[in-house]
Amino acid sequence: MRYCSTRGAVRGRGFEDVLFSGFAEDGGMFMPEELPSVPPATLRLWSALSYPQLVEEVCALFIPPEVIPREELNALLSRALRGFSVPEAVRMVRLQDGLAVLELWHGATLAFKDLAMSCTAQLIGHFLKRQKRHVTILVGTSGDTGSSAIHSVRGLEGIDIVVVFPSGRCTAVQERQMTTVLEDNVHVFAAEGSCDDIDVITRRLFADSRFVKRHSLMSLNSVNWARVLVQTAHFFYAYLQCCPLDATPLPLLEVVVPTGGAGNIAAGCVALRMGLPLRLVAMVNENDIVRRAVQSGDFSQAPSVAHTLAPSIDIQDPYNMERVFWLLSGCDGVLVKGLMEEFYRTGSLALPNTLHRELSAVLRSGSVSDSEIMETMRRCWEESGYLLCPHSAVAVWHHYHCPLVPGQPRCCLATASPAKFREAVLKAGLTPDIPAEVRALETMATRCELLRKGEDWEAALREKMEGVFRARRGGGLGWSPAVRGACPSESHVPRACP
């Protein structure tokens, strides 16, 4: 199994190289050069597996035993998924009127990203321990990715993590899950801008090959192929839970995905290309670039990012769509390079007719307003006694308004716990159930630095990583322990996030 860039100039990379990379040197994203096939006979063999066992089987198709022996790989993934609050790490819930909800949020930060992030962190730790090396992880986040990444690597030797989130655009719980982690290897920044503004800066840093090499810079966003790989298992698990395997041909499963950066949708397209019979639905909020791309071929950014009740998908640059375009174009790196360079140069792109036809054949998409999110949350509670987070409601709206094809099952992915979004729950007129660990965040000390609008964010992040590099090389900590509410002198406190 070798890996290549979606833009065609990088090929023949091994899994370890890809794991420790961000964007490829040509600006593209890493993908397998060939996708393994999973025939119906294999699906039937997998039908009795738990979710952690299924993750092991899927990952083993992409990580050769000469890279990580199968027994070691199983042990790493088993350890990663051991600390979740339900036995299989995920849970399928069946509600009124054929509504099946796959809960993916039972990890440490109550978000689906804990699943892939915990596995990716274990894989990284495996190689770092063997090589005695140090890496710096850079993450731009709309909320959940940052907290999941931080909790997956907090306190780990050989890793520093720098996380940048959009100030005022995350929920209070998301922000505190990032800013209350005080380990010296965790460095958090709040930027006065959108998640897409942050992505511009992280792309520039990853494009500087000398800087990347000096700091062993890598990503834990779903830019990292390992994240998408683990998320591919969601779709196999959903299928095996929802579909009978005795039919010929096997039935289609419609999977409805709340879509922001499009990592889960990219994983679904990978599963589809591996032979899993899927119909994919990418549901978005008022930031509807994916809907416009699917419905009309218009992959163009709106003038600004709308701030909605589903903040983790407030994104106008769904960067994993590059992987989707590559898959659906027949892995045409030259085409994808031209398309994406135009998109990032102008913010606007009309998809070629052939690619648009293929995209609309594989994906359906719709957008949901804040009022529709609240309506869906209320209806699900009234009909089923089940509380949705606003992101999961974006998916379930589709179930309530688009009738099932007779005989075709459907599964909606629930990507976060409603406990993380109590403001939205209250706004919908419902009562949030707040776990003790979430309530405890309110009284914990916090720490982060502010990147002000108009300042040079790139220079500030470079300075931070250079300081960490010098301190690690000299045996220091790389972060002055300035903790809000616990600092000897206000003059030594980094500017605090609001």
MITOR-846068 format. One record per residue (C-alpha): x, y, z. Coordinates in Angstrom, 1 decimal. Example, Ala and Ser with C-alpha at 12.3 -4.5 7.8 and 13.67 -1.06 7.14 Angstrom:
2
+--------+--------+--------+
!     c1 !     c2 !     c3 !
+--------+--------+--------+
!   12.3 !   -4.5 !    7.8 !
!   13.7 !   -1.1 !    7.1 !
+--------+--------+--------+
***
This chain:
498
+--------+--------+--------+
!     c1 !     c2 !     c3 !
+--------+--------+--------+
!    0.0 !    0.0 !    0.0 !
!    1.5 !    3.3 !   -1.2 !
!    0.1 !    6.8 !   -1.1 !
!    0.0 !    9.7 !   -3.4 !
!   -1.1 !   13.4 !   -3.5 !
!   -4.4 !   14.4 !   -4.9 !
!   -2.5 !   16.9 !   -7.0 !
!   -0.4 !   14.3 !   -8.8 !
!    3.2 !   15.4 !   -8.0 !
!    3.9 !   13.2 !   -5.0 !
!    3.7 !    9.4 !   -5.2 !
!    5.0 !    6.2 !   -3.6 !
!    4.9 !    7.4 !    0.0 !
!    4.6 !    4.8 !    2.8 !
!    2.0 !    5.0 !    5.6 !
!    4.5 !    6.3 !    8.2 !
!    5.5 !    9.2 !    6.0 !
!    1.8 !   10.1 !    5.4 !
!    0.9 !    9.7 !    9.1 !
!    3.6 !   12.3 !   10.0 !
!    2.6 !   14.7 !    7.2 !
!    0.1 !   17.5 !    6.7 !
!   -0.6 !   18.6 !    3.2 !
!    1.6 !   17.1 !    0.6 !
!    4.5 !   19.2 !   -0.8 !
!    2.5 !   20.0 !   -3.9 !
!   -0.4 !   21.4 !   -1.8 !
!   -2.5 !   18.3 !   -2.2 !
!   -3.8 !   15.7 !    0.3 !
!   -2.6 !   12.2 !    0.6 !
!   -4.7 !    9.2 !   -0.6 !
!   -4.0 !    5.5 !   -1.3 !
!   -2.8 !    4.9 !   -4.8 !
!   -5.2 !    2.0 !   -5.0 !
!   -8.2 !    1.2 !   -2.8 !
!   -8.7 !   -2.4 !   -1.6 !
!  -11.9 !   -4.1 !   -2.5 !
!  -14.3 !   -5.5 !    0.2 !
!  -16.6 !   -8.0 !   -1.5 !
!  -19.9 !   -9.2 !   -0.1 !
!  -18.3 !  -12.4 !    1.3 !
!  -15.9 !  -10.3 !    3.4 !
!  -18.8 !   -8.1 !    4.7 !
!  -20.6 !  -11.3 !    5.8 !
!  -17.4 !  -12.4 !    7.6 !
!  -17.3 !   -9.0 !    9.4 !
!  -21.0 !   -9.0 !   10.3 !
!  -20.4 !  -10.3 !   13.9 !
!  -17.5 !   -7.9 !   14.7 !
!  -17.7 !   -5.2 !   17.3 !
!  -16.9 !   -1.6 !   16.2 !
!  -13.3 !   -1.8 !   17.6 !
!  -12.7 !   -5.1 !   15.8 !
!  -14.1 !   -3.6 !   12.6 !
!  -11.7 !   -0.6 !   12.9 !
!   -8.8 !   -3.2 !   13.2 !
!  -10.0 !   -4.9 !   10.0 !
!  -10.4 !   -1.8 !    8.0 !
!   -7.1 !   -0.3 !    9.1 !
!   -5.2 !   -3.5 !    8.4 !
!   -6.2 !   -3.1 !    4.7 !
!   -4.2 !    0.2 !    4.5 !
!   -1.4 !   -0.4 !    7.0 !
!    0.8 !   -3.3 !    5.8 !
!    2.1 !   -5.8 !    8.4 !
!    5.7 !   -4.9 !    7.5 !
!    4.9 !   -1.3 !    8.7 !
!    3.0 !   -2.4 !   11.9 !
!    2.6 !   -6.1 !   12.5 !
!   -1.0 !   -7.1 !   12.7 !
!   -0.9 !   -8.1 !   16.4 !
!    0.7 !   -4.7 !   17.4 !
!   -1.8 !   -2.8 !   15.2 !
!   -4.7 !   -4.6 !   16.9 !
!   -3.3 !   -3.8 !   20.4 !
!   -2.8 !   -0.1 !   19.5 !
!   -6.3 !    0.3 !   18.2 !
!   -7.8 !   -1.6 !   21.0 !
!   -6.0 !    0.6 !   23.5 !
!   -7.2 !    3.7 !   21.7 !
!  -10.9 !    2.7 !   21.9 !
!  -10.9 !    1.3 !   25.4 !
!  -11.7 !    4.4 !   27.4 !
!  -15.1 !    5.2 !   25.8 !
!  -18.3 !    5.4 !   27.8 !
!  -20.1 !    2.6 !   25.9 !
!  -18.8 !   -0.9 !   25.4 !
!  -18.2 !   -0.7 !   21.7 !
!  -17.1 !    3.0 !   21.7 !
!  -20.1 !    3.8 !   19.5 !
!  -23.8 !    3.0 !   19.8 !
!  -26.7 !    2.5 !   17.4 !
!  -30.1 !    4.0 !   18.6 !
!  -33.3 !    3.1 !   16.8 !
!  -36.2 !    5.6 !   17.2 !
!  -39.6 !    6.3 !   15.8 !
!  -40.5 !    5.9 !   12.1 !
!  -37.4 !    4.0 !   11.0 !
!  -34.9 !    6.6 !   12.3 !
!  -31.6 !    5.0 !   13.1 !
!  -28.9 !    7.2 !   14.8 !
!  -25.3 !    6.1 !   15.1 !
!  -23.9 !    7.8 !   18.1 !
!  -20.2 !    8.5 !   17.5 !
!  -19.6 !   10.8 !   20.5 !
!  -18.9 !    8.7 !   23.5 !
!  -15.2 !    9.7 !   23.9 !
!  -13.4 !   12.1 !   26.2 !
!  -14.6 !   15.3 !   24.5 !
!  -18.1 !   14.0 !   23.6 !
!  -17.4 !   14.3 !   19.8 !
!  -17.0 !   11.8 !   17.0 !
!  -13.5 !   13.0 !   16.4 !
!  -12.4 !   11.3 !   19.6 !
!  -12.7 !    7.9 !   17.7 !
!  -10.2 !    8.6 !   14.9 !
!   -8.1 !   11.0 !   17.0 !
!   -7.4 !    8.5 !   19.7 !
!   -6.4 !    5.9 !   17.1 !
!   -4.2 !    8.3 !   15.2 !
!   -2.5 !    9.4 !   18.5 !
!   -1.7 !    5.7 !   19.3 !
!   -0.2 !    5.2 !   15.8 !
!    1.9 !    8.3 !   16.1 !
!    3.1 !    7.3 !   19.6 !
!    4.1 !    3.9 !   18.3 !
!    6.5 !    5.4 !   15.7 !
!    7.8 !    8.1 !   18.0 !
!    8.7 !    5.6 !   20.8 !
!   10.5 !    3.5 !   18.3 !
!   12.5 !    6.4 !   16.7 !
!   13.0 !    8.6 !   19.8 !
!   11.9 !   11.7 !   17.9 !
!    9.8 !   14.8 !   18.6 !
!    7.0 !   16.2 !   16.5 !
!    4.9 !   19.4 !   16.6 !
!    1.2 !   19.1 !   15.7 !
!   -0.5 !   22.1 !   14.2 !
!   -4.3 !   22.1 !   14.3 !
!   -6.8 !   24.7 !   13.1 !
!  -10.2 !   23.9 !   14.4 !
!  -13.8 !   25.0 !   14.4 !
!  -14.1 !   23.4 !   17.9 !
!  -14.3 !   19.7 !   18.2 !
!  -11.1 !   18.8 !   16.3 !
!   -9.0 !   20.9 !   18.6 !
!  -10.3 !   19.5 !   21.9 !
!  -10.1 !   15.9 !   20.6 !
!   -6.6 !   16.4 !   19.4 !
!   -5.5 !   18.0 !   22.7 !
!   -7.0 !   15.3 !   24.8 !
!   -5.5 !   12.6 !   22.6 !
!   -1.9 !   13.8 !   23.1 !
!   -1.9 !   15.8 !   26.3 !
!    1.2 !   15.1 !   28.4 !
!    2.6 !   12.6 !   25.8 !
!    6.4 !   12.6 !   25.5 !
!    7.8 !   13.6 !   22.1 !
!    4.7 !   15.7 !   21.1 !
!    3.9 !   19.4 !   21.3 !
!    0.5 !   20.5 !   20.0 !
!   -0.4 !   24.0 !   18.8 !
!   -4.2 !   24.6 !   18.4 !
!   -5.9 !   27.6 !   16.9 !
!   -9.6 !   28.1 !   17.2 !
!  -11.9 !   31.0 !   16.1 !
!  -12.6 !   33.3 !   19.0 !
!  -16.3 !   33.6 !   19.8 !
!  -17.3 !   31.0 !   17.3 !
!  -17.0 !   27.9 !   19.5 !
!  -19.4 !   27.0 !   22.2 !
!  -18.3 !   27.6 !   25.8 !
!  -17.8 !   23.9 !   26.4 !
!  -15.7 !   23.4 !   23.2 !
!  -13.6 !   26.4 !   24.2 !
!  -13.0 !   25.2 !   27.8 !
!  -12.2 !   21.7 !   26.7 !
!   -9.2 !   23.3 !   24.9 !
!   -8.2 !   26.1 !   27.2 !
!   -8.4 !   24.2 !   30.5 !
!   -5.7 !   21.7 !   29.5 !
!   -2.6 !   23.0 !   31.2 !
!    0.0 !   20.4 !   30.3 !
!    3.2 !   22.0 !   29.1 !
!    3.0 !   20.3 !   25.6 !
!   -0.3 !   22.0 !   24.8 !
!   -0.3 !   25.6 !   23.3 !
!   -3.7 !   27.1 !   22.5 !
!   -4.5 !   30.3 !   20.5 !
!   -7.8 !   32.1 !   19.9 !
!   -8.0 !   33.9 !   16.6 !
!  -10.3 !   36.8 !   15.9 !
!  -11.6 !   35.4 !   12.6 !
!  -13.2 !   32.4 !   11.1 !
!  -12.1 !   28.8 !   10.8 !
!  -11.4 !   29.4 !    7.1 !
!   -9.2 !   32.3 !    8.0 !
!   -7.2 !   30.0 !   10.2 !
!   -6.9 !   27.4 !    7.5 !
!   -5.2 !   29.9 !    5.2 !
!   -2.4 !   30.3 !    7.8 !
!   -2.0 !   26.6 !    8.5 !
!   -1.7 !   25.9 !    4.7 !
!    1.0 !   28.5 !    4.5 !
!    3.0 !   26.9 !    7.3 !
!    2.6 !   23.4 !    5.9 !
!    3.7 !   24.7 !    2.5 !
!    7.1 !   25.9 !    4.0 !
!    9.0 !   22.7 !    3.6 !
!   12.1 !   23.9 !    5.5 !
!    9.9 !   25.0 !    8.5 !
!    8.0 !   21.7 !    8.3 !
!   11.2 !   19.7 !    8.4 !
!   12.8 !   21.7 !   11.1 !
!    9.8 !   21.2 !   13.5 !
!    8.6 !   17.8 !   12.2 !
!    5.3 !   19.6 !   11.7 !
!    2.3 !   17.4 !   11.2 !
!   -1.5 !   17.7 !   11.3 !
!   -4.2 !   16.0 !   13.3 !
!   -7.0 !   17.7 !   11.3 !
!   -8.7 !   15.4 !    8.9 !
!   -6.0 !   16.6 !    6.5 !
!   -4.2 !   13.6 !    8.0 !
!   -5.1 !   10.5 !    6.1 !
!   -5.2 !    8.4 !    9.3 !
!   -8.2 !   10.3 !   10.5 !
!  -10.2 !    9.6 !    7.3 !
!   -9.0 !    6.0 !    7.4 !
!  -10.5 !    5.3 !   10.8 !
!  -13.7 !    7.2 !    9.9 !
!  -14.2 !    4.8 !    7.0 !
!  -15.0 !    2.2 !    9.6 !
!  -18.1 !    4.2 !   10.6 !
!  -19.7 !    3.4 !    7.3 !
!  -19.0 !   -0.3 !    7.4 !
!  -20.3 !   -0.5 !   11.0 !
!  -23.5 !    1.4 !   10.0 !
!  -24.0 !   -0.9 !    7.1 !
!  -23.6 !   -4.1 !    9.1 !
!  -25.9 !   -2.8 !   11.7 !
!  -28.7 !   -1.7 !    9.4 !
!  -28.7 !   -4.0 !    6.3 !
!  -29.5 !   -7.7 !    5.8 !
!  -26.6 !   -9.6 !    4.2 !
!  -28.6 !  -12.5 !    2.8 !
!  -29.9 !  -10.5 !   -0.2 !
!  -28.4 !  -10.6 !   -3.7 !
!  -27.5 !   -7.9 !   -4.6 !
!  -26.8 !   -6.4 !   -1.2 !
!  -29.2 !   -3.5 !   -0.4 !
!  -28.2 !    0.2 !   -0.5 !
!  -27.8 !    2.0 !    2.8 !
!  -28.4 !    5.8 !    2.9 !
!  -26.0 !    7.4 !    5.4 !
!  -26.8 !   11.0 !    6.3 !
!  -23.7 !   13.0 !    7.4 !
!  -23.6 !   16.5 !    9.1 !
!  -20.8 !   18.0 !    6.9 !
!  -18.2 !   20.7 !    7.7 !
!  -14.7 !   20.0 !    6.6 !
!  -16.1 !   16.9 !    4.7 !
!  -13.7 !   14.3 !    6.3 !
!  -16.6 !   12.0 !    7.1 !
!  -18.0 !   12.4 !    3.6 !
!  -14.6 !   11.7 !    2.1 !
!  -14.4 !    8.5 !    4.3 !
!  -17.9 !    7.5 !    3.0 !
!  -16.7 !    8.0 !   -0.6 !
!  -13.7 !    5.8 !    0.2 !
!  -16.0 !    3.1 !    1.6 !
!  -18.2 !    3.4 !   -1.5 !
!  -15.2 !    2.9 !   -3.8 !
!  -14.2 !   -0.1 !   -1.7 !
!  -17.5 !   -1.7 !   -2.7 !
!  -19.8 !   -0.8 !    0.2 !
!  -23.3 !   -0.2 !   -1.2 !
!  -24.0 !    3.3 !    0.0 !
!  -26.0 !    6.4 !   -0.9 !
!  -24.4 !    9.4 !    0.8 !
!  -26.2 !   12.5 !    1.9 !
!  -24.0 !   15.5 !    3.0 !
!  -26.2 !   17.9 !    5.1 !
!  -24.9 !   21.4 !    5.9 !
!  -26.1 !   24.4 !    7.7 !
!  -26.4 !   27.9 !    6.2 !
!  -22.8 !   27.6 !    5.1 !
!  -23.9 !   25.7 !    2.1 !
!  -20.9 !   25.4 !   -0.3 !
!  -21.2 !   21.6 !   -0.4 !
!  -25.0 !   21.8 !   -1.2 !
!  -24.3 !   24.2 !   -4.1 !
!  -21.5 !   22.1 !   -5.4 !
!  -23.7 !   19.0 !   -5.4 !
!  -26.8 !   20.6 !   -6.8 !
!  -25.5 !   23.0 !   -9.3 !
!  -21.7 !   22.5 !   -9.6 !
!  -21.0 !   25.9 !   -7.9 !
!  -18.1 !   25.3 !   -5.5 !
!  -17.7 !   28.9 !   -4.5 !
!  -17.2 !   30.5 !   -1.1 !
!  -19.8 !   32.9 !    0.2 !
!  -18.6 !   36.4 !    1.2 !
!  -18.5 !   35.4 !    4.9 !
!  -19.0 !   32.5 !    7.2 !
!  -22.4 !   32.5 !    8.9 !
!  -22.3 !   31.9 !   12.6 !
!  -25.0 !   29.2 !   13.3 !
!  -26.3 !   27.0 !   16.1 !
!  -24.1 !   24.2 !   14.6 !
!  -20.7 !   25.9 !   14.9 !
!  -18.5 !   22.9 !   14.1 !
!  -19.7 !   22.9 !   10.6 !
!  -19.5 !   26.7 !   10.0 !
!  -17.1 !   26.2 !    7.2 !
!  -16.8 !   27.7 !    3.7 !
!  -13.7 !   25.7 !    2.8 !
!  -14.6 !   22.0 !    3.1 !
!  -11.1 !   21.0 !    2.3 !
!  -11.7 !   17.2 !    2.2 !
!  -13.9 !   17.8 !   -0.9 !
!  -10.5 !   17.8 !   -2.7 !
!  -10.3 !   14.1 !   -1.8 !
!  -13.8 !   13.6 !   -3.0 !
!  -13.1 !   15.3 !   -6.3 !
!  -10.0 !   13.2 !   -6.8 !
!  -11.9 !    9.9 !   -6.2 !
!  -14.7 !   10.9 !   -8.4 !
!  -12.5 !   12.2 !  -11.3 !
!  -10.8 !    8.8 !  -11.6 !
!   -7.8 !   10.0 !   -9.5 !
!   -6.9 !   12.7 !  -12.0 !
!   -4.3 !   14.7 !  -10.1 !
!   -3.7 !   17.1 !  -13.0 !
!   -7.4 !   18.0 !  -13.1 !
!   -7.7 !   18.3 !   -9.3 !
!   -4.5 !   20.5 !   -9.1 !
!   -6.0 !   23.0 !  -11.6 !
!   -9.4 !   23.0 !   -9.9 !
!   -8.1 !   23.6 !   -6.4 !
!   -5.5 !   26.1 !   -7.4 !
!   -8.3 !   28.1 !   -9.0 !
!  -10.5 !   27.7 !   -6.0 !
!   -7.8 !   28.9 !   -3.5 !
!   -6.8 !   31.8 !   -5.8 !
!  -10.3 !   33.1 !   -6.5 !
!  -12.6 !   31.6 !   -3.9 !
!  -14.8 !   30.5 !   -6.8 !
!  -15.0 !   27.4 !   -8.9 !
!  -17.5 !   25.9 !  -11.4 !
!  -17.0 !   22.2 !  -11.5 !
!  -16.5 !   20.6 !  -14.9 !
!  -19.7 !   19.0 !  -16.2 !
!  -18.3 !   15.4 !  -16.0 !
!  -17.2 !   15.8 !  -12.4 !
!  -20.4 !   17.5 !  -11.4 !
!  -22.5 !   14.7 !  -12.9 !
!  -20.4 !   12.1 !  -11.0 !
!  -20.6 !   14.1 !   -7.7 !
!  -24.4 !   14.5 !   -7.9 !
!  -24.7 !   10.7 !   -8.7 !
!  -22.8 !    9.8 !   -5.6 !
!  -24.0 !   12.5 !   -3.2 !
!  -27.2 !   14.2 !   -2.2 !
!  -27.1 !   17.4 !   -0.2 !
!  -29.3 !   19.9 !    1.6 !
!  -28.9 !   22.9 !    3.9 !
!  -30.7 !   23.6 !    7.2 !
!  -31.4 !   26.9 !    8.8 !
!  -31.1 !   27.6 !   12.6 !
!  -34.9 !   27.6 !   12.9 !
!  -35.0 !   24.2 !   11.2 !
!  -32.3 !   22.9 !   13.5 !
!  -34.4 !   23.8 !   16.5 !
!  -37.6 !   22.4 !   14.9 !
!  -35.8 !   19.1 !   14.4 !
!  -34.4 !   19.0 !   17.9 !
!  -37.9 !   19.6 !   19.3 !
!  -39.6 !   17.1 !   17.1 !
!  -37.1 !   14.3 !   17.9 !
!  -37.6 !   15.0 !   21.6 !
!  -41.4 !   15.1 !   21.4 !
!  -41.7 !   11.9 !   19.2 !
!  -38.9 !    9.8 !   20.6 !
!  -37.7 !   11.3 !   23.9 !
!  -34.3 !   11.7 !   22.3 !
!  -32.1 !   14.8 !   22.6 !
!  -30.0 !   15.7 !   19.5 !
!  -27.1 !   18.1 !   19.3 !
!  -27.6 !   20.8 !   16.7 !
!  -25.1 !   19.1 !   14.3 !
!  -26.9 !   15.8 !   14.5 !
!  -30.1 !   17.6 !   14.0 !
!  -28.8 !   18.9 !   10.6 !
!  -28.7 !   15.2 !    9.6 !
!  -32.0 !   14.2 !   11.2 !
!  -33.8 !   17.1 !    9.4 !
!  -33.2 !   15.2 !    6.2 !
!  -34.9 !   12.1 !    7.6 !
!  -38.0 !   14.1 !    8.6 !
!  -38.3 !   15.9 !    5.3 !
!  -37.1 !   13.3 !    2.7 !
!  -39.2 !   10.1 !    2.8 !
!  -37.3 !    6.8 !    2.8 !
!  -37.2 !    4.9 !   -0.5 !
!  -39.3 !    1.7 !    0.2 !
!  -37.1 !   -1.1 !    1.4 !
!  -34.0 !    1.1 !    1.7 !
!  -32.6 !    1.6 !    5.2 !
!  -31.2 !    4.9 !    6.4 !
!  -28.7 !    5.9 !    9.2 !
!  -28.0 !    9.4 !   10.5 !
!  -24.6 !   10.0 !   12.0 !
!  -24.7 !   11.8 !   15.4 !
!  -21.4 !   13.6 !   15.7 !
!  -21.6 !   15.2 !   19.1 !
!  -23.3 !   15.0 !   22.5 !
!  -26.1 !   17.6 !   23.1 !
!  -24.3 !   18.4 !   26.4 !
!  -21.7 !   20.3 !   24.4 !
!  -24.3 !   22.6 !   23.0 !
!  -26.6 !   23.6 !   25.9 !
!  -27.2 !   27.1 !   24.5 !
!  -28.7 !   25.6 !   21.4 !
!  -30.7 !   23.0 !   23.4 !
!  -32.1 !   25.8 !   25.6 !
!  -32.9 !   28.0 !   22.5 !
!  -34.9 !   25.0 !   21.2 !
!  -36.9 !   25.1 !   24.4 !
!  -35.5 !   21.8 !   25.7 !
!  -33.6 !   20.9 !   28.9 !
!  -30.0 !   19.9 !   28.6 !
!  -28.6 !   17.1 !   30.6 !
!  -25.1 !   18.2 !   31.6 !
!  -22.6 !   15.5 !   32.8 !
!  -20.5 !   16.3 !   35.8 !
!  -17.3 !   16.4 !   33.8 !
!  -18.8 !   19.2 !   31.6 !
!  -20.0 !   21.2 !   34.6 !
!  -16.5 !   20.9 !   36.2 !
!  -15.1 !   22.8 !   33.2 !
!  -16.8 !   26.0 !   34.4 !
!  -14.6 !   26.4 !   37.5 !
!  -11.2 !   25.2 !   36.0 !
!   -8.4 !   27.6 !   35.2 !
!   -7.9 !   28.4 !   31.5 !
!   -4.9 !   29.4 !   29.4 !
!   -4.6 !   30.6 !   25.8 !
!   -3.2 !   33.4 !   23.7 !
!   -5.2 !   35.8 !   21.5 !
!   -4.4 !   36.4 !   17.8 !
!   -6.0 !   39.8 !   17.2 !
!   -7.6 !   40.7 !   13.9 !
!   -5.1 !   42.6 !   11.7 !
!   -2.0 !   41.1 !   13.5 !
!    0.4 !   38.7 !   11.7 !
!   -1.0 !   35.3 !   12.9 !
!    1.6 !   33.4 !   10.8 !
!    4.5 !   35.2 !   12.5 !
!    3.0 !   34.6 !   15.9 !
!    2.7 !   30.9 !   15.4 !
!    6.1 !   30.6 !   13.9 !
!    7.5 !   32.4 !   16.9 !
!    5.7 !   30.1 !   19.3 !
!    7.0 !   26.9 !   17.5 !
!   10.5 !   28.3 !   17.4 !
!   10.3 !   29.0 !   21.1 !
!    9.1 !   25.4 !   21.8 !
!   11.9 !   24.0 !   19.5 !
!   14.6 !   25.9 !   21.4 !
!   13.2 !   25.0 !   24.8 !
!   12.8 !   21.3 !   24.0 !
!   16.3 !   21.2 !   22.5 !
!   17.6 !   22.9 !   25.7 !
!   15.6 !   20.7 !   28.0 !
!   13.1 !   23.4 !   28.9 !
!    9.3 !   23.3 !   28.8 !
!    8.6 !   25.6 !   25.9 !
!    5.6 !   27.3 !   27.6 !
!    5.6 !   29.7 !   30.5 !
!    2.9 !   28.4 !   32.9 !
!    0.7 !   31.4 !   32.7 !
!   -2.7 !   30.3 !   34.0 !
!   -5.7 !   32.6 !   34.3 !
!   -6.4 !   33.1 !   37.9 !
!   -3.2 !   31.4 !   39.1 !
!   -0.4 !   33.8 !   37.9 !
!    2.1 !   35.6 !   40.0 !
!    2.1 !   38.7 !   37.8 !
!   -0.4 !   39.9 !   35.3 !
!    2.5 !   41.2 !   33.2 !
!    3.6 !   37.6 !   32.6 !
!    0.2 !   36.4 !   31.4 !
!   -0.3 !   35.8 !   27.6 !
!   -3.3 !   37.7 !   26.3 !
!   -6.2 !   35.6 !   27.3 !
!   -8.9 !   34.4 !   24.9 !
!  -12.3 !   35.9 !   25.6 !
+--------+--------+--------+
***
